[in-house]
Amino acid sequence: MRALVYDGTLKVKDVPKPEPGPGEALIKVLTAGICNTDLELVRGYMGFKGTLGHEFVGIVEQCSNAHLKGKRVVGEINCVCHKCDYCRMEMPSHCLNRTVLGILNHNGAFAEYLVLPEENLHIAPGSIRDDVAVFAEPAAAAFRITEQVDINPSDRIIVLGDGKLGQLIAQTLWIQSKNIVCVGRHEWKLKLLHDLGIATANINDPLERGADLIVEATGSHAGFDRALELVRPEGTIILKTTTAHPAAFDMSLPVINEIKVIGSRCGPFRPALDALALGTLEVRPLISQTFELSDGVKAMERAAAPDVMKILLHM
């Protein structure tokens, strides 16, 4: 089969078609999405080598679960052992022995086929198109925030970053509190949220400090410093950026102001799929361009350009 592989250089090449093991499903990939983590992986993040990609929608071609066979599915990316301490503590996304689709020791979704455990799969609602269903994984990451912190309608929230994930986070948290502003540097990106009724601000605008919750999704190592400036004492900062760039910060500020700093990664698929099906999350305006798998290298280059939002790969 054909796959977009990173092994020190990025190329589309023929690789062996994966064989599912016990409890696993073979999935024919229909569409996959490129995210900032994919771009960071080819810059050295996680030391990954193999087939990239973790956002996908596909058809189950082979599995032991008759209910799944032939169904259109999306999938959770953490493949876990169910035996380690964290799995027994019901924290499977932190499994000590986990592999992660397209990120850690598990070939990913930028390919004609992939393999995942059947337990990772969720049937995509028939009412949503492939180019909407492919947003399930990043939408779930946005909904993870609502699992980690209690949000009141009166909470003042700032989302730093107007990119793909920042947009999904702003839409998700707007469900909980209308007292939210998304801060970015691209007027055309901010307009996408403004058109949905969500307040926005330019990164150079003066911003009122003292927010209850800051979500840092800038994709830059410098975003955390800005979050520390804007959060109130005893407030909360959620970190969503993954970057290969090392960063230093003034450790006294979160101590003196007693700031809660929470890393946030993968989240629940069911509310994400419900929101996509209901239109609570509007993702179609985020799609900038779609490429065929054969043009995968060009697609990755395009995804890194400043004038695009979401790039999709069609298999």
N, C-alpha and C positions, 0 to 999 in steps of 0.2 A: 504494500500500500504506500501511498504518498504521505509525507509528514513534513512539517516545518520544524527543523531540528537545530538546536544550538549546541555545538561541541567546541567552542572557542571561536567559531565563525557561524553565521546564520545561513542556512540553506534549506531548500526543499529537496528531499531525496527519497528514494525507495528504502523502506525499512520493513522488517517482518511484521505481518499482521499479528496483533496480540491474541493469545489464547486465554480464555477465562478459566480460572481455577474454581474449586468448590465454593459455592455461594456468590460467585461473581457473574456479571452480565457483560456480554459483548454488545457494544453500542455503535451503530453507524451514525457518525456525526453529521448533522445537517448544517448547522451554523455555529460559529464560535466567535466570542468577542475578545478583542485585545484590550488589556487593562494596563495601568501603570506598573503593576508588579511584573508583568511580562517584560516591559521595557527595562526595569531595574535588573531583572535576571540576566539580560545580555550585557549589563554593565558590571556584573560580578556578584550581585546579591545572591546569597545562599550557596554560591559556588555550584549552581545547577548546570547540569549537562543532560541533554535529552530532548524529547518532544515537548514544546511549550504549550501553554493554554490550559485554562481551568474554568472558563465560562462557556457553556455549551448547551445546545439542545440537540437531541438525537433520537433514533429509533432503536429499541432493544431488538436485536436479531437472535441472540442466543442467551438462555438463562434457564434455571431450574424452576423459577416461579412462573407458572402459567398465567398469572394475573398480569405480569409485566411484559410478557413476550408480545412483540408487535406494537407496543405502546410508545408514544412520544414522551420522552422524559428529560428532566434536568437532574443534576446530581450534586450532592455535597462532596467536597473535595478531600476531606480527611478520611483516610483509610486506617482503621484502628485495630488494636489487638484484643481488646476486651479482657485483658488479663493483668495489665500493669496497675500500679497503685492509683493513677489518675483515672483510668477507665473504671476501676471499682468505686472510685469516689464520684462517679457520674460526671466526669469532665473529659469526655472522649476526644474533644478537639485538641486536648493537651496530652494525648496518649504518648507515652515515652517511646513507643515503637512505631509511631505513625509514619505513613508515607502521605504525601500531599500531591494531588493531581497537578502535573505540570509545574511543580514547585520543588518538591523534595522526594527524590528517589522513586518517582512514578511518572511514566510518560503521559503527556497531556492530550489536550483536545484539538490541537492544530494538526489534525490527521483525519484520515478517512474513517478510522475506527479507534475506539478506546475501550478499556476495561475498567469497571468499577464494581465494588461490592453491591449486591442487589439492595442491601439495607440503605445504601446512600441515595437511592433513586426516588424521585418524586414525579408522578405523572403530571405532565403539563396540561392545564385546562384547554379544552378544545376551542374555547372562544378567543384564544390569543394566538397571534401569528408567531412564526419562528423568530422573527427579529425583535419580538417583545419577550418571548420566553427566555431568550438567551441572557436577559438581564436578571434572571432569578438569583444567581449567585451574588452579584454585587448588591442587589436589593436586600438580600438576606443579611449581608454585612451591615447595611444601614439599619436594619431592624434589630441587630445585635445591641445597639445602643440602648434601645428601650428595654432590653432585658437587664442591662447592667446598671442603669440609673432610673429612679422614679422621676418622671417629668410631670410637673404641675402646669395647668394652663397659664398660670401667672409667671412662670419661669422665663427669665430673659436669656435667650440663647443666641450665640454667635457661631456660625459655621464659617471657618476659614478655608477658602478654596472653592473655586467655581468650576472645577473640572468634573469629570464623569461621576466620581464617587461623591464629591461635595454636593452635586446637584441632587443625587438620590437621597443623601442624608437630609438635605434641606427639605425636600418634599416629604420625607418620612416623619421628621420631627415637627413639621408644620401641622400634621394631623393632631399632635399632642398639645402644641402651644403655638398660637398665632403671633406671639411676641418673639419673633425670630428674624434674624437678618443674615444673609449670606454675603460674605465679603470676598471679592476677587479683583483681578486686574484686567479682565477682558469684558468690555461692555457688551459684546455680542453674546457671550455666555450668560452674563447676568440678566440679559433681556429674556432669556428662556424662562428663568424663574419669575421675573417681573410679570411676564405674560400670564403666569399661573396665579398671580396675586401675592407672591412671596416677596418680602422686602429685601432689597439688595443695597450694597454700598461698595464703592471702589476702595481698593487697598490703601490709596493715598488720602481718602477722606478722613477727617477727624472722627473718631469713634468714641462713644461714651464707654467708659470703663465700668467694671463692676458687674459683669454678666454672671449669672448663676452657673451657666454651662457653656463651655467652649468646646467645639469639635474641631480638631486640627486635621484637615484633609487637603493641605496645600500641595503635597507631593514634594515638599522642600524641607531640608533639615532646619531651615531658619524659621519654620512656622511655629515651633514650640516656644521660641522666645516671644513671639507676638502674642501667643495664647497666654503666657504668664503675665504680660502687660495688661491684658483685658479682663481677666477673670477676677472675681471678687474674693476677699478673704473667706476661707472655708468653702470656696466654690470648687467646681469640678472641671478638669480638662480630660477630654477623650482624645486619645491619639490614634489616628487611622493611617497616617503616612507610613509607607515602607520605602526605605531608600538605602542604597548601598553606601551613601556618603556618611562618614563619621561626623558626629556633632558634639559640641561642648555647650554647656549652659551654666548660668549662675545658680548653683544648688541652694543658695541661701533663700531665694525668693519662695519656692514652694514650702520651705520649712517655716520661715517667718510668717507667711500668710496662711499656713496650714491648708495648702491646696491638695485636693485629691487628684492624682494623675492615674488614669486608667487606660491601659492598652486595650484595643478592640479589634477583633479580627472577624472570624466567620460567624454567621448568625442563622436564625431559623428560616427555613424555606417556606413553611406553610403560610405565615402572614405575608411574606413577600409575593408568593404566587397569587394569593387572594387580592392583594393590592394591585398587582398587574392586571388581573382579570377584571377587577371593578373599575380600573382606570384611575384609582386613587394616586397611583404613580403613573405619570405620563412620560414615557421613555422614547417614543418615536422621534421627537425633535432632537434627541441627543445623537442620532445616527448621522454621521457625516458622510460615510462612504462604505461600500461593500466591495471586497476583492475576492477573486477565486483563490483557492489554495495554491495553485501554481504560481500566483503572484504574491506569495506570503512574505517574502523578503521586502518587497516594495510596500506591502501593507504595514509591516512593522515600522519602516522608515516614515511612512505617512502618519502613523499613529503618534509618532514623536514630534510632529510638526505643531507649531503653536496655533494654527488656524483650523484645527479639527477637534472634534469631541470624541465620538465613539467610532471605531473602525471595526467592521465585522468581516469575518472570513466565511465564505460559502464553500462547502465541500463538493 
